[in-house]
């Protein structure tokens, strides 16, 4: 049975330090964006904490909450990396329309070369890594959704995605964002 008063008091007690940790973790963006991102991370961590750990002993709450917060921060950083890659891939869809009109032949050639290299690099990835990259990046699925779609664990998706992105980065070299 959850003592709601104790839980509310605990969350109120740790919210400022959690916010400061999250704000430091997302620094480097604009001040308002940083504040908003940090608030979102803390809110998400609190929700996940209550869902998963509120039934645990009160003496275990503090380390479990900060474990959850660190996980949310790590997820945020992964999403930022994925967004960066998605933006880069997004340009690939616009090569023929935008770059052909607004950019010179040199940039067009560079973009076409990057697309060709991306295709080669994707083809060289093992199937599971291809699936993880495609589902997480192109389809924008969450890790849990990708795990369900692939029929593997969430940890397996994270591993395949990490290895796939590392391989792509190594293979794409100068084309990598």
LINCORGI-V517441 format. One record per helix or strand. SS is the DSSP state (2 for helix, 1 for strand). FROM is the first residue (numbers start at 0). TO is the last residue. Records with the same first field share a line. If there is no record, write none. Layout:
SS: FROM-TO + FROM-TO
//
This chain:
2: 3-24 + 30-52 + 57-92 + 94-101 + 104-123 + 126-137 + 142-149 + 153-174
//
